[in-house]
Amino acid sequence: MSPKIFLFLSVLSVGTFTYGRPIDTGTGHLSEAATREKRSDDGPASRIVVDNLAQKVDHQEAEITELRTLVNKLQADLGKARTEVGFFAYHSSSRLNVAGSGTVVMERTYTNQGSAYDTHSGTFHAPVSGTYAFFVTIRPYADTTVYVDITLEGSARARAYAAHNYLQATAHVVLHMSAGQRVWLKNGSGSNYDLYGNTYSHFSGFLVQADP
């Protein structure tokens, strides 16, 4: 072999590598060594990408759970806010007889939103826990002293007192009630008497605010 041909082959052989790095051999593809190096570099990088995506997914799932909890709470609060409770009860005839120490029953209602007032027993049942306001107005049918108490489970909380048939007496009270507790009017005098009915004597109440 001539010295010129040997030198040409030596340069060609060295040209396929540059400082130990594989290069394109002219075929448009990396050498096998380059392929192996590329594959070894891709492994850790791929794992990092997957780990980052997994962390993002976990974070988004946590946010979704938090939002669902918030939505459930808002729906519950909205349900309570929509609870409408209110009544206005009266006696239909012009004369209402009240037995001694008995319940004063107003058997008619103009309003009974939520159906919490029972016209048969004269008792109000709290449908939800919360703050309620109650009012009573009475007028004696004769010159007789009368007492009517607004009671919570039978315990007096406010009293309307009147001693003349030309006078009307009113009492009101604001109470916190648990769901299921009852309020009614009670004869506090211990003796029988008559009240004016119709628009002269009446009992009313409503929900001020439900508990959170």
Steps between C-alpha positions, in 0.01 A plus 500: 500500500629843411564758769233734357222237516593403858487861611155548340355194676641615836335843470169340396504271804572780742228717345217280628582611859572846632657515846342169590140609400308304237401695191284452200682265262334653199204262493273736693503280814704505817736222562407216733708657779305825464172312522609326818609833655169665409297218655698511824443877527121477434424271799548745789347788306183300429465404864528864604224598256273219623563593863417865432177404324404269788554781750282733292224239482513447879481875556203536265319208665550666840357825362201315353431333836519837676262655247252215541504550876437872452215435256333256742524757780357774280213274395425419864509870593277584205251234610484651846468850361200385296324363808198726530312477829233743611140493626220726614221325693169630634165380635225501241204586725453818699538321834775258606460305824826413677503223760694544823873426450419376153643568155367801312423361157470726198345265247522709184796645313547773246855379442664170588814488288680171557192353679682521833193619694239237588151653499354204693733515800608864475863387507792619291770243417843630398592331169868605526729621776531876508377831639124564502278795591147462645220747571166478679220755529191448717187691598277385789136447415392637839650698787710204598871475573663267248855374454626332186855369493717418202660175612794296380423135573252623762741740673384865489726735306275809460160604638215714369285646780167678469230589756236687299296407196589824324872436527725285285824354635797388295813302578785386282816296542803388299607142566764260384340165425633161406328312219190330639451726803152647555350837588138563595274745689398409853240640736711634787214612728379154599133591449257487209440814298400620155693697243381696203573309184528604135754780465522583872699200623768326296826309513785525249863406452773453244853373449753780532806299403586132476813372671805455275 
